Amino acid sequence: MSATRRSVLRGMALSGLAVGGSGLLAACGDDGGGASSGSGATVKFGINEAQGSGPAYDRLKAIADAYTAKTDTKVSLNAVDHNTFQESINTYLQGTPDDVFTWFAGFRMSQFAESGLITDVSDQWPIDGLGDSFKQAATASDGKQYFVPISYYPWAVFYRKSVFEKNGWAAPESKDDFMSLMDDMQGKGITPFAFGDKDGWPAMGTFDILNMRLNGFDFHMGLMAGEEKWDGDEVKLVFETWKSLLPYHQEDPLGRTWQEAATSMGNGDCGMYLLGTFVVDALDESGDDLDFFTFPQLDDSIPADSLDAPIDGFCVAAAGKNQDAAKEMIKWLGSAAAADAGNEAAEAPFIAANSGASTSTYSDLQKKSAEVVGAAANIAQFMDRDTNADFASTVMIPSIQEFLKSPDDIDKITASIQEQANSILG
């Protein structure tokens, strides 16, 4: 996954990047010559990876090429670097967007559906190999589907197998095991958790998992939707628990990127790291030595069967000129053939959403990821996808960072979050 995976919208501060579709994210290529679908049609395909940026670009380019070879539909690729794509998405969709574009499941998708910026693709479902959980992730608040998934990745607690074996450690199965493991790590001069939040988004994953473990999945999703109170006892418990765990984390996380934190685990200074599977991107030769476990149960009444597993995929832009051909393409993008075409072309495969896709190129870590996600009772999309993008970027990033600097100010911080939630979420 791209290192800039979770860049969030910065609105007018970056308005010069794409205004009325004429900036860096404007659709490129020809206009399709008026063809709507079938032989000779053109579909404009906007992707959030710049040309030559690595395996993510290679996969998407290969998928586009495979679709052209299969259908004789020309795919006009508009490749834009990840940050620019994220930061310019609103003006892009309101201008002259590509027909099909890469995007995310969850609130980030539903928000565009409610605004009329993406097309209802319910008539393309069901899609062979995509089960009910993926269909639900593609469904907006009106009960219709606006998204087709292609891949996902779980967040979990990663560690180096060799370090655990050397020290006689095992993945914890309970809260007591978890606490004993961290105490033993500290006793041996190893910081239990690598931690870096200079980028703003990584610590959201810690909040998510603590909230799901302490208050349950339904409360977590209600909180993200603005239906629960940020200054209530439940959220305060999350921050109090987090405060008790901070001594087991690297100090001064705001001065450290997620890649630097990953390096600390890779070189053995830290024992574990809560992050997505893209952690392997920062570890190079240590990647084959990685394993993970899901965050353990913290409350006896709440099973440890919920996790963040963000889903990536595609939407059809409502302002795209070739709706029929775009719908045909987006259905194929959810197929096993599309996933296989991407994974066969790239050094680093993604975990395909389609159950019929080949796993021959998967690492052991990816095979385990697929098993863990398949066994999970509840899947969240990550805070900056499950809630309003402005709320995530302008409220939660600075609030969590303020907590990390001043963990004793929980009442003040949660009151401030709730006041701003009232304004943004209603």
C-alpha positions as CSV (number, residue, x, y, z in Angstrom):
1,M,0.0,0.0,0.0
2,S,1.1,3.5,-0.7
3,A,2.9,5.3,2.1
4,T,0.4,8.2,1.7
5,R,-2.5,5.9,1.9
6,R,-4.4,7.9,4.4
7,S,-3.8,11.5,3.3
8,V,-7.0,13.5,4.0
9,L,-8.7,16.4,2.3
10,R,-7.2,19.8,3.0
11,G,-9.9,21.7,1.1
12,M,-9.4,25.3,0.0
13,A,-5.8,25.3,1.1
14,L,-5.0,23.2,-1.9
15,S,-7.7,24.5,-4.3
16,G,-5.1,25.4,-6.9
17,L,-4.5,21.7,-7.5
18,A,-7.8,21.1,-9.4
19,V,-10.3,23.7,-10.1
20,G,-13.3,22.9,-12.2
21,G,-11.5,19.8,-13.5
22,S,-8.8,21.9,-15.1
23,G,-6.0,21.2,-12.6
24,L,-3.7,18.3,-12.0
25,L,-6.6,15.9,-11.4
26,A,-8.5,16.8,-14.5
27,A,-9.5,13.9,-16.7
28,C,-7.2,13.3,-19.6
29,G,-7.2,11.4,-22.9
30,D,-9.8,11.6,-25.6
31,D,-13.6,12.0,-25.0
32,G,-14.5,8.6,-26.2
33,G,-15.7,9.7,-29.6
34,G,-19.3,9.4,-28.5
35,A,-19.1,5.6,-28.1
36,S,-21.1,4.3,-25.1
37,S,-20.1,0.7,-24.7
38,G,-18.7,-2.3,-26.4
39,S,-16.2,-2.4,-29.3
40,G,-14.6,1.0,-29.9
41,A,-15.8,2.6,-26.7
42,T,-13.4,4.6,-24.5
43,V,-13.6,4.6,-20.7
44,K,-11.5,7.2,-18.8
45,F,-10.0,5.7,-15.7
46,G,-8.7,7.9,-12.9
47,I,-6.3,6.2,-10.5
48,N,-4.7,7.4,-7.3
49,E,-1.1,6.3,-8.1
50,A,1.4,8.2,-10.3
51,Q,3.1,6.5,-13.2
52,G,6.1,4.6,-12.0
53,S,5.2,4.9,-8.4
54,G,5.5,1.2,-7.7
55,P,3.5,-2.0,-7.4
56,A,0.2,-0.2,-6.9
57,Y,0.5,1.7,-10.2
58,D,1.7,-1.5,-11.9
59,R,-1.4,-3.4,-10.8
60,L,-3.9,-0.8,-11.9
61,K,-2.2,-0.4,-15.3
62,A,-2.2,-4.1,-15.8
63,I,-5.9,-4.3,-14.9
64,A,-6.7,-1.5,-17.4
65,D,-4.7,-3.3,-20.1
66,A,-6.4,-6.6,-19.4
67,Y,-9.8,-5.0,-19.7
68,T,-8.9,-3.6,-23.1
69,A,-7.6,-6.9,-24.3
70,K,-10.8,-8.7,-23.1
71,T,-13.4,-6.2,-24.4
72,D,-11.7,-4.0,-27.1
73,T,-12.8,-1.1,-24.9
74,K,-10.0,1.5,-24.9
75,V,-9.1,2.6,-21.3
76,S,-7.7,6.1,-21.1
77,L,-5.6,6.1,-17.9
78,N,-5.3,9.2,-15.8
79,A,-2.6,8.5,-13.2
80,V,-2.2,11.0,-10.4
81,D,-0.1,10.8,-7.3
82,H,-1.9,9.7,-4.2
83,N,-1.7,12.9,-2.2
84,T,-3.0,15.1,-5.1
85,F,-5.8,12.6,-5.8
86,Q,-7.0,12.7,-2.2
87,E,-6.7,16.4,-1.8
88,S,-8.5,17.3,-5.0
89,I,-11.3,14.7,-5.1
90,N,-14.2,17.1,-4.5
91,T,-13.3,19.6,-7.2
92,Y,-12.5,16.7,-9.5
93,L,-15.9,15.1,-9.1
94,Q,-17.7,18.4,-9.6
95,G,-15.7,19.3,-12.7
96,T,-15.0,17.0,-15.6
97,P,-14.0,13.7,-14.0
98,D,-13.0,10.4,-15.5
99,D,-15.7,7.8,-15.9
100,V,-14.4,5.3,-13.4
101,F,-12.0,6.2,-10.5
102,T,-10.3,4.5,-7.6
103,W,-11.9,5.1,-4.2
104,F,-12.7,3.6,-0.8
105,A,-15.7,1.9,0.9
106,G,-17.4,3.3,4.0
107,F,-18.5,6.8,4.8
108,R,-16.1,8.3,2.2
109,M,-18.1,6.5,-0.5
110,S,-21.5,7.1,1.0
111,Q,-20.8,10.8,1.4
112,F,-20.4,11.2,-2.4
113,A,-23.5,9.1,-3.1
114,E,-25.6,11.4,-0.9
115,S,-24.2,14.4,-2.7
116,G,-25.0,12.9,-6.1
117,L,-21.4,12.9,-7.2
118,I,-21.2,9.1,-8.0
119,T,-23.5,6.8,-9.9
120,D,-25.8,4.1,-8.6
121,V,-24.3,0.8,-9.8
122,S,-26.8,-1.5,-8.1
123,D,-27.7,-2.9,-11.5
124,Q,-24.2,-4.4,-11.7
125,W,-24.7,-6.4,-8.6
126,P,-24.5,-9.3,-7.6
127,I,-20.9,-9.9,-8.7
128,D,-19.7,-13.5,-8.7
129,G,-17.1,-14.0,-6.0
130,L,-18.1,-10.9,-3.9
131,G,-20.1,-11.9,-0.9
132,D,-22.6,-10.1,1.3
133,S,-20.0,-8.4,3.4
134,F,-18.5,-6.7,0.4
135,K,-21.9,-5.8,-1.0
136,Q,-22.7,-4.2,2.3
137,A,-19.4,-2.2,2.2
138,A,-20.5,-1.0,-1.3
139,T,-23.9,0.1,0.0
140,A,-24.7,3.8,0.8
141,S,-27.3,5.1,3.2
142,D,-30.1,4.8,0.6
143,G,-29.6,1.0,0.4
144,K,-28.1,1.1,-3.1
145,Q,-24.6,0.1,-4.3
146,Y,-22.2,2.8,-5.5
147,F,-18.9,1.0,-5.2
148,V,-17.2,-2.2,-6.4
149,P,-14.3,-3.5,-4.2
150,I,-11.1,-5.1,-5.4
151,S,-8.8,-5.4,-2.4
152,Y,-8.5,-4.9,1.3
153,Y,-6.0,-5.1,4.1
154,P,-6.3,-5.7,7.9
155,W,-4.9,-3.7,10.8
156,A,-3.3,-5.9,13.4
157,V,-0.4,-6.2,15.8
158,F,2.8,-7.1,13.8
159,Y,6.0,-8.5,15.2
160,R,9.2,-10.3,14.0
161,K,8.9,-14.0,14.4
162,S,12.7,-14.3,15.1
163,V,12.5,-11.8,18.0
164,F,9.6,-13.6,19.6
165,E,11.2,-17.0,19.2
166,K,14.5,-15.7,20.6
167,N,12.8,-14.4,23.7
168,G,10.3,-17.2,24.2
169,W,7.3,-15.0,23.5
170,A,4.0,-16.0,22.0
171,A,1.0,-14.1,20.6
172,P,-1.2,-13.2,23.6
173,E,-4.6,-14.8,23.9
174,S,-6.0,-12.7,26.7
175,K,-5.6,-9.3,28.3
176,D,-3.5,-10.8,31.1
177,D,-1.2,-12.4,28.5
178,F,-1.0,-9.1,26.7
179,M,0.1,-7.2,29.8
180,S,2.6,-9.8,30.8
181,L,4.1,-9.8,27.4
182,M,4.6,-6.0,27.4
183,D,6.0,-6.1,30.9
184,D,8.5,-8.8,29.9
185,M,9.6,-6.8,26.9
186,Q,10.2,-3.8,29.0
187,G,12.2,-5.9,31.5
188,K,14.4,-7.0,28.6
189,G,15.0,-3.4,27.4
190,I,12.7,-3.6,24.5
191,T,10.0,-1.0,24.0
192,P,6.8,-3.0,23.5
193,F,5.1,-0.9,20.9
194,A,6.6,1.1,18.0
195,F,4.6,4.3,17.6
196,G,4.7,7.2,15.2
197,D,2.0,9.8,14.5
198,K,3.8,12.6,12.7
199,D,1.5,12.0,9.7
200,G,-1.6,12.3,11.8
201,W,-3.5,9.2,10.7
202,P,-1.7,6.2,12.3
203,A,-3.0,6.8,15.8
204,M,-6.6,6.7,14.5
205,G,-6.1,2.9,14.2
206,T,-5.3,2.7,17.9
207,F,-8.4,4.6,18.9
208,D,-10.5,2.4,16.6
209,I,-9.3,-0.9,18.0
210,L,-9.6,0.3,21.7
211,N,-13.1,1.6,21.1
212,M,-14.2,-1.6,19.5
213,R,-12.6,-3.7,22.2
214,L,-14.0,-1.6,25.1
215,N,-17.4,-0.5,23.7
216,G,-18.2,-2.9,20.9
217,F,-18.5,-2.5,17.1
218,D,-22.0,-1.0,17.1
219,F,-21.1,1.8,19.5
220,H,-17.9,2.5,17.4
221,M,-19.9,2.8,14.2
222,G,-22.5,4.9,15.9
223,L,-19.8,7.2,17.2
224,M,-18.3,7.6,13.8
225,A,-21.8,8.5,12.5
226,G,-22.3,11.2,15.2
227,E,-25.0,9.1,16.9
228,E,-23.0,8.7,20.1
229,K,-21.4,11.3,22.4
230,W,-17.6,12.0,22.2
231,D,-17.7,13.4,25.7
232,G,-19.5,10.4,27.2
233,D,-18.1,7.9,29.7
234,E,-17.5,5.3,26.9
235,V,-15.1,7.5,24.9
236,K,-13.4,8.7,28.1
237,L,-12.8,5.1,29.0
238,V,-11.0,4.6,25.6
239,F,-8.7,7.5,26.3
240,E,-8.1,6.5,29.9
241,T,-7.2,3.0,28.7
242,W,-5.0,4.4,26.0
243,K,-3.3,6.6,28.6
244,S,-2.5,3.5,30.7
245,L,-0.9,1.9,27.6
246,L,1.2,4.9,26.5
247,P,4.1,3.9,28.8
248,Y,4.5,0.8,26.7
249,H,4.8,2.8,23.5
250,Q,7.7,4.7,22.0
251,E,7.9,8.2,23.4
252,D,7.4,11.4,21.3
253,P,5.3,9.8,18.6
254,L,4.5,13.1,16.9
255,G,8.1,13.4,15.8
256,R,8.2,10.0,14.1
257,T,6.7,8.8,10.8
258,W,5.1,5.4,10.5
259,Q,8.0,4.3,8.4
260,E,10.5,5.3,11.1
261,A,8.4,3.5,13.7
262,A,8.3,0.4,11.5
263,T,12.1,0.5,11.3
264,S,12.3,0.5,15.1
265,M,10.4,-2.8,15.1
266,G,12.4,-4.1,12.2
267,N,15.7,-3.5,14.0
268,G,14.5,-5.0,17.3
269,D,14.3,-1.8,19.4
270,C,10.5,-2.4,19.6
271,G,8.6,-5.6,19.9
272,M,5.3,-4.9,18.2
273,Y,3.5,-2.4,15.9
274,L,-0.2,-1.9,15.5
275,L,-0.6,-1.0,11.8
276,G,-2.0,-2.2,8.4
277,T,-0.3,-4.9,6.4
278,F,1.4,-2.2,4.4
279,V,4.0,-2.1,7.2
280,V,6.0,-4.6,5.1
281,D,6.7,-1.7,2.7
282,A,9.0,-0.1,5.2
283,L,10.9,-3.3,6.3
284,D,12.5,-4.7,3.1
285,E,14.5,-7.8,4.1
286,S,12.6,-8.1,7.4
287,G,9.3,-8.7,5.7
288,D,9.5,-12.5,5.5
289,D,10.1,-12.5,9.3
290,L,6.8,-10.8,10.0
291,D,3.7,-12.3,11.7
292,F,0.8,-10.7,13.4
293,F,-2.1,-11.3,15.9
294,T,-5.4,-9.5,16.3
295,F,-5.6,-7.1,19.2
296,P,-6.7,-9.1,22.3
297,Q,-9.9,-8.9,24.2
298,L,-10.0,-6.2,26.9
299,D,-13.6,-6.6,28.2
300,D,-14.9,-10.1,29.0
301,S,-18.3,-9.2,27.6
302,I,-17.0,-8.0,24.2
303,P,-15.4,-10.6,21.9
304,A,-12.2,-9.7,20.0
305,D,-13.9,-10.3,16.7
306,S,-13.9,-6.8,15.2
307,L,-11.1,-5.1,13.3
308,D,-10.2,-2.4,10.8
309,A,-9.8,-3.8,7.3
310,P,-10.2,-0.9,4.8
311,I,-11.5,-1.9,1.4
312,D,-10.3,-0.3,-1.8
313,G,-12.2,-0.3,-5.1
314,F,-13.9,1.8,-7.7
315,C,-16.8,4.2,-8.3
316,V,-18.4,5.6,-11.4
317,A,-18.4,9.5,-11.5
318,A,-21.9,10.9,-12.0
319,A,-20.4,13.6,-14.2
320,G,-18.5,11.1,-16.4
321,K,-19.5,11.2,-20.0
322,N,-19.7,7.5,-20.7
323,Q,-22.0,6.0,-18.1
324,D,-22.9,2.7,-19.8
325,A,-19.3,1.7,-20.7
326,A,-18.2,2.8,-17.2
327,K,-20.8,0.5,-15.5
328,E,-19.7,-2.4,-17.7
329,M,-16.1,-1.8,-16.7
330,I,-16.7,-1.4,-13.0
331,K,-18.5,-4.8,-12.8
332,W,-15.5,-6.5,-14.4
333,L,-13.1,-4.6,-12.0
334,G,-14.7,-6.6,-9.2
335,S,-14.0,-10.0,-10.9
336,A,-11.4,-12.6,-10.1
337,A,-9.9,-12.0,-13.5
338,A,-9.3,-8.3,-12.8
339,A,-7.6,-9.1,-9.5
340,D,-5.5,-11.8,-11.1
341,A,-4.4,-9.5,-13.9
342,G,-3.2,-7.0,-11.4
343,N,-1.4,-9.4,-9.1
344,E,0.3,-11.2,-11.9
345,A,1.9,-8.0,-13.1
346,A,3.2,-6.6,-9.8
347,E,6.0,-7.6,-7.5
348,A,3.8,-7.0,-4.4
349,P,0.2,-8.4,-4.8
350,F,-2.8,-7.1,-3.0
351,I,-5.3,-9.3,-1.1
352,A,-8.2,-9.7,-3.5
353,A,-11.8,-9.1,-2.4
354,N,-13.1,-11.6,-4.9
355,S,-13.0,-15.1,-3.4
356,G,-12.3,-16.7,-6.8
357,A,-9.0,-14.9,-7.3
358,S,-5.8,-16.8,-7.3
359,T,-3.7,-16.8,-4.1
360,S,-0.6,-18.2,-5.8
361,T,1.2,-14.9,-5.6
362,Y,0.3,-14.3,-1.9
363,S,2.8,-14.2,0.9
364,D,2.2,-16.2,4.0
365,L,1.2,-13.0,5.7
366,Q,-1.4,-12.2,3.0
367,K,-2.8,-15.7,3.2
368,K,-3.2,-15.3,7.0
369,S,-4.7,-11.9,6.5
370,A,-7.4,-13.3,4.2
371,E,-8.2,-16.0,6.9
372,V,-8.4,-13.5,9.7
373,V,-10.6,-11.1,7.8
374,G,-12.8,-13.9,6.7
375,A,-13.3,-15.1,10.3
376,A,-14.1,-11.6,11.7
377,A,-17.6,-10.9,12.8
378,N,-17.4,-7.1,12.1
379,I,-15.2,-5.1,9.7
380,A,-14.7,-1.3,10.1
381,Q,-13.1,0.8,7.4
382,F,-10.8,3.0,9.6
383,M,-11.7,6.3,11.2
384,D,-11.0,8.6,8.3
385,R,-13.2,6.4,6.1
386,D,-16.0,5.7,8.6
387,T,-16.7,9.3,9.5
388,N,-16.9,12.7,7.8
389,A,-13.6,13.5,6.1
390,D,-13.6,17.1,7.4
391,F,-14.2,15.8,11.0
392,A,-11.5,13.3,10.7
393,S,-8.9,15.7,9.4
394,T,-9.7,19.0,11.2
395,V,-11.0,17.6,14.5
396,M,-9.7,14.1,15.2
397,I,-6.1,14.4,14.0
398,P,-5.3,17.4,16.1
399,S,-7.4,16.1,19.1
400,I,-5.6,12.8,19.2
401,Q,-2.3,14.5,18.8
402,E,-3.2,16.8,21.7
403,F,-4.0,13.8,23.8
404,L,-0.7,12.2,23.0
405,K,1.0,15.4,24.2
406,S,-1.2,15.9,27.2
407,P,-2.8,12.6,28.2
408,D,-4.1,14.0,31.5
409,D,-6.5,16.5,29.7
410,I,-9.1,13.9,28.7
411,D,-12.2,15.8,29.8
412,K,-11.1,18.9,28.0
413,I,-10.2,17.1,24.8
414,T,-13.4,15.0,24.7
415,A,-15.5,18.1,25.4
416,S,-13.8,19.9,22.5
417,I,-14.3,17.0,20.2
418,Q,-18.0,16.9,21.0
419,E,-18.5,20.6,20.5
420,Q,-17.0,20.3,17.0
421,A,-18.9,17.1,16.3
422,N,-22.1,19.0,17.0
423,S,-21.1,21.5,14.3
424,I,-19.8,19.1,11.6
425,L,-21.8,15.9,12.2
426,G,-25.0,17.5,13.4
